[in-house]
Amino acid sequence: MRTNRTRWTTMGVAAAATVSLAACSSGGSAAEPDEPAEQAGPVSIEIWGWDAETGEQIVDAFNEAQDDVEAEYVLQASNVATQTNFQNAMEAGSGVPCLVQGFAPLTTMVVNGWAQDITEYVEGSTDLYNEGALAAAQVDGRYYGLPAGSDAQFYMVNQKTFDEYDVEVPTTWDEFVEVGRELKKDGVDITNLAGEDPTPLMHLAQQAGAEWFAIDGDQWVVNFTDERTLAAADVFQQLIDEDMVSNQTYMDRPALYKYFDSGKMASTTTQWWSLTGLQTNMPDSAGDWTAHPIPQFADAAAPVTPGRATASFVPVGCEHPEAVVAFHDWRTTPEAIEAGRNAETGAIGFPTQIPDPSDYVEEVVPEGFFADDQAAADEIVSAQTHVIGKFELGPNYDAWFPELQDQWGKAVAGEITLEEALTAVQEFVASDLENKGISYTVAE
């Protein structure tokens, strides 16, 4: 192993966050004689997010539902605006909110000294959340984020195409490749890989059990070329080498949907939130699609579903983390979920963070798109019960993800192999961490 023994950021920041929490938290020991009495009336918290459709109405419903916390929703213009405004508030040391919608990987919030350790508050209500949501809120086994619902992937098949060419729905990734070979004989692609979008590789590496970043004592462990990642890469490498996929780009949505709708693409992985757009833009194949569990690796001990989330967090300096957690816990209730219904469209936010979202799934399955709407609904719920939630993105995600995009694009075009692409990304990450003075080890 090669180690860069420069300064370690996360653990020092975590310690600082703990000290800050102890200093500013309203809970804990009794007040000194010369301190003012406890605040009378409700605790006030400010919430930042960019949900212009339902953010304020959810907060208003929370305020109506109880008397202990008074929350104010401060609408931000966008994800980017939230980050800019938040950084400015932290640097100024004033105007810092108590809850911020997640705009970057949770480790970034910890590394930058922005997120409080709220473990003591979250641990009392973990039964309200599924395992994936709890995993997404943790860094190194501690809760620095609020449990975040991950949108689980499931497998969507054009059953008409599968029936026409007499192939079975694959249950493993090995079978998936074999089905791709069979369909290619008739000029049909098993799926689409866009050259600008490496997230399929990230999802498959997550499902395989890879860890591109891990924390070991006082340093990061970087590993983009482990056995599990290469197993995931091999699935796509076979598809690329044998020309079993299309490369339609997301930058030309009309052409992309037209291709999906043609029957020449036999299957894809997707999430619940994509379905309305698919129904709207794929009229010719409506009723031809069926939902299935995502294929598994042959050696998997139990079914797992890819899916990760960007957790919201409680900034260092917020004096009432317990009030924030109370608000977040309330959002798992039927009353809160109903409060999130869009007043104009009637759509409800699918509660991916709770253990059983089956009462709400029919509302997110567009009528007539699947051959069997109820079977599709059942599959979406099942996928949520197996969602992984956590896939560590390290302290410099904003730097390395564009490099992954570039290398993925070259690999999809056949210019390099995926193993070469991953090696190049790992070298980029190591160089970037070294330049930033962050301690790391590259695993062999």
N, C-alpha and C positions, 0 to 999 in steps of 0.2 A: 504493500500500500504506500501511496505517496501522500505526505501530509504537509500542509502549509500552516505553520505555527504562528499565524498572525492573530489579531484580536478576535475574540468570540463575541458576537453581538447578542444573540437571543437570550442566553442565560443571564447575562448581566442586566438586560432590559427586564427580563422576567422578575429578577430580584428587586429591581427598582420599582416595578409595578406593584409588587407585593408590599413594599415599604409605603408607597404612596397610598395604596388601598387602606393599609392600617391607619395611616395618618388622617385620611379624609372620610372614611366610612362612618355613617351615622349609627351603625350597630356596634355591639361590643360592650366595653366597660362603662360603668356609670360615670356621669359627668362630674368634674371637679366642682367644689363648692362655689368657685367664682365664675363658672360657666353658666350661660343662660339655660333655662329649662328647655325640655324637649319641645320641638315645634308643635304648636297647636294646629289642628286641621290637617288637611291632606298634604302629602309630600308632592312637590312639583318636579316633573321631569320634562325635558325637551327631546323630541324625537326627530331625527333628520332622515329623509328618504325622498325618492323621486317618483313615487306612485301618485300621479296626478288624478287617477280615476277613483281609487278607493282608500288611499292612505288616511285622509282626514276623517272620512266617515267611520273608519274602523276605530280610530282614536276617540272620536266623539261617543261612539257606542260603549267603549271601555269606560269613559268618564261617567256615563249614565248608569253603568252596571255596578259601580262600587263607589265608596266614599273615601278610601284611604289614599288614593293617588290621583293627582290631576295632571294629565298628560297634554302636551301641546305638540301638534304635528307641524313641522316647518318644512314646507315643500322645497326641494332642490330642483334645479333645472335639468339635471342629468347625473349619471354616474360620475362623469369627469368633473362636473361642477361641485358635486358633493366632496370629492377628494380635495379639490382646490380650496374650497371654503373651510373644510375641516383642518387641513394643514395650516391655513392662515390662523385659525382659532387656536390651535395648539401652540403655534409659534408666539402668538400674542399673549397666551396664558389667560384668555378670557373668552366668554361666549361659547365654551365647549359644551356640546349637548351630552345627554346621558345615554342615548342609543343612536347608533349610526347604521344605516343599511350597508351591508358589506359591499365594498367596491373593489376589493383586491383580496388575494389569498390571506387567510387568517394569520399565517406565519409572518406576512409582511406587517400586519398590525402589531404583532408581538415584537418583531425585530426593531421596528421603529419606535417602540415604547408607547404605543397608542392604546393598546387593549389591556384592560384590567383582568387579573385572574379572578373569575367569579365562581370558582368551583364550589365553594361553601354554599352558595345560593342555588346553583343548578342541581346539586345532588339531591335535594329534597323533593324534586318533582320529575325525576328521570322516567318514571312510569308513564308519563304523558306523551312520550316520544318514542319513535322507533329507533332501532339500533343505528341505522344509517344517519339519522338526524343528530344523534348524540355523538357519533364518531366525527361528523363534519365540524363540530364545535370545539374540538380538542386539539391542543398542541402539546406533544410530549406527555400525554396522559392527564393534562389539566384543562379545565374549561376556560378558554379565553374568548369564546364566542357563545352566542345563543344557539341551542339546537336547531339545525337548519335542514329543512326538507329537501332531499335530493330527488331530482326527476329521474326515476328509474327507466332504463331502456327496455324495450321489448322488441320482438322480431315480427315484422310485417311482411306478409307473403302475398303476391298476386296469385291467388289460388287458381284462377282461370289459366294462367300461364303454366303453373306447375302441373295442372291436370292435362293440359294440351300436350305437354312433352313427357308426361308420365314419370315425374320425379317426386320423391317423398320429401316432406319438410325435414330439414336436418335438425338433429338434436345436439350434435357436437360440431366443433369447428373443423375437424377432419372431414366429417360428412358434408359440411358446407362447401369445402373445396371440391369434393367429389361431385356434388350437385352442380357446381359451377362448370366443371369439365363437361358434364352431360349436356347442360344447357348451351354451352358454347358451340357444340356440334350443330346446333340449329340457329346460331347467330343471336342468342339471347344472353344478356349479361346477368350474372348473379346479383350484382349490386353496383353502386356508383362510388367512386373515390375522387373527390374534388381535390385538385392539386394545391389549393390554398388552405385546405382544412385538415390539419393533422389530428383533430380530436378523435377520429375513429381509432387511431393508434393509441392515444392516451387511454381511451375507454377499455380497449382490449388488454393493454398492459395492466390496468387497474384490476380487471376481471381475472387476469392470470395470477395476480398476487404480487406484482412487481412493486418495488419501492424505489422511485427515482431519487427521493431525498429521505433521509432518516436522521434522527438526532442521537448521537452517541456521546454522552458525557458533555464535554465542552466544545464539541465540533459537529459539523454536518458531515454525513456520509452521502456521497453522490454516486449513483449507480444507474446509468442509462443502458448498460449492456449486460445485465444479469441474465440468467437462464430464463426467467419468466418473461422478461421483456422480449428476448429474442424468440421465444415461443410464440408470442403475440405477433411479432414482426414477420415471422415465417408464414403465418396465415396470409397476410397481405402480399408478401413477396411472391408466393405461388400464384396468387391472383394476377399480380402485375406481370410476372414473367410469362404466364400462359395467356395473357390478354383476355381475362375472364370478366373484366370490369369496364365500365365507361368512366369518363373523366369530365362529366358535365359540371360546370362551375356554378357556384351559388351567386356569382356576380351577374348572371343572366337568368333570373328567376323564371321568366316565361318559358325559355327554352328548356330549363331544368324540369319544370312541371310537365311540359309537353312530352318530354322523354319518359318521365315516370309514368305518365298516363298511357303510354303507347303499348304497354305489354312487353316491351323489349328489355325492361329491367324487372327481374323476377322478384326481388326482395330488398328490404332495407331494414336497418334498425332505426327506431324513432322513440319519441317520448310523447306523453299525453298532450302537451301544449302545441304540438305540431299538427294535430289532427284537423282542426277547423280549417287551417290553411290548405291542407292536403285535399279536404273535401271540396273546398271552394275552387281549387285550381286543377282538379283531376276529375272532371265530370264523366269522361268516357269509361274509366275503370271503376267508378263507384259501384259497390256491391261485389267486386271481385276480390277484395282484400280480406285476409284472415290474420288474426293476432296469435302469436305463439311465444313461448319462453325463448329468450335469447339463447343461441347455442352455447354449450359449455365446453370447457377443455376436458379431454377424456379422463384426465387424472383428478378432476375436481372432487373433493371430499363431500361437498354439498353445493347446491345451486347458489350462485351469486350473480347479482345484476350490477352492471356498471352504472354509475351515477355519483356525482359529487356536487357540492353546493358551496357558495360563498357566504359564510356566516356573518350575520350582523354582530356588533360588538358594543361593549360598554367602555367608553374611553377612560383612561386614567384621568382622575380629577373629578369624576362624577361621584357625588356624595351619597347617592341612593341606588346602588346596584340592585338591592333587594326589591325596589319598586319596579325597576326595569324587568327583572325576572318575573315578577307578579303579572306585569302586562303581557309578557311573552307567553307565560303559562295560560293566561286567559284566552289567548288567541287560538288555543286548541279546543275551545268549547264550541258546541253547536251555535250558541248565540253569536260568538265572534266570527265564526265561519260564514254565517248568514249575513252578518254586517259587512262582509267583504264582497257581497254581490254587486256587480256593476249596475248602476242605476239605469244606464242607457241600453246596454246589451242584454242584461239579465244574467250574464255569465258569473259563475262563482269560482273563486280561487280554489283549486283542488288542494286539499290539505295533505301534502306529501310528508309532513313531519309527524303525523300521528300514527299509532300502531295499526289502526284499521280504518282506511278511508272509504270503505265500500259503500257507505251511505251517500256518498257524493259523486261516485265515479260515473253514473249514468249521465250526469250533466256535462261531462267533458267528452263523451263519445258521440260524434255527430251522426245523426240518424241516417241510415242508408249507405254509409260509406263502407262498412264492413258487411260481409256476408251474414254474420251473426253478431249483432250489437252486444248482446249479453255476454257472449263468449269473449268478446274483445274487452268488455268492462272487467270481467273476472281476471283476465290476463294482466291488465294494467294494475289491478290491486295486488295480484300475486307478485308482480315484479317489484312493487314497493316494499313488500315484506322481506325481500332478499337484497335490497339495495345496499351497496357498500358504504357510500357516503364520503369516505376519507380517501384522498389520494394526495399525499404531501407534495406541494409545489415549490418548496424551498424559499429562501429569503430573497431571490432575485428573479421571480417569475416574469416580470415585465421585460427583463433583459433577454432571457433565454427563449421565451415562446416565439418571438419573431424569427429567431435562428432555427427553431424546430420547423416553423412554417416553410422557411426557405429550403431546408434540407429535405423535408417531406415532399415538397414540390419536385425537387430533382429526382427523388426516388420513384415517385409516381410516374414521372416522365421516362423512367428507365435509364437515367444518366448515371446513377449510383445505386447501390443496394441500400436497403433499409438499415442493415447493420452498419454500413459506412456512414449513413446519415446520423444514426444514434451516437456513434463514436465521435463524430464531428460536434454534435450538440454537447456531449459530455466534456469535450475539450474546451468548448466555448464557456460552459458553466464554470469549469475549474479556473480558467483565466479570469473570468469576470469576478468570481469570489475573491481571488487573490488580489486583484486590483482594488477591490472594495475593502480589503483588510478583514475578511470574514474567514474564520478558521474552518477548514474542511479536510476531508480525506476522500480520495477516489478509491472506491472498492475495486479489488481485482476480480 
